[in-house]
Amino acid sequence: MWQRVSTPLKIGLLAGGAGILLTIVGIIRGSVPPNPASIGMALLIGGGAWFLVAWAVASAAVDVEQDSQGEN
């Protein structure tokens, strides 16, 4: 299944996982109020933001690479 996923999506998922991991470190260190809604929102924002930015940059890079190969 992993081979069928596009490269930008793979990069986004890896970055989102790193964002969630860093958010968990922040939760353990006490940066997030200890209630389930705050923890869930922190995980969603942390992982989601990292995923979205990494996916967008990787998608743009792939598009530019494909466009530059078409000009040769």
C-alpha positions, 0 to 999 in steps of 0.5 A: 500500500505504501508504494501506491501513495504519492511522494508528497503524501508520504512526505506530509504523513512523515512530517505530520507524524513528527508534528504529533511527536513534538506535540506529545513532548509538549503535552508531557512537559506541561505546555497544554492544559490537561483536559482531553479537548485541549490535548486533542486540539493540540494534536490536531493542530500540531500534526495537521499544520506540519502535514499540510505545509510539508505536503504543499511544499512537496507537491509544488516541488513535484509540479516544478520538476515535472514542468522542467522535464517537459521543457527539455 
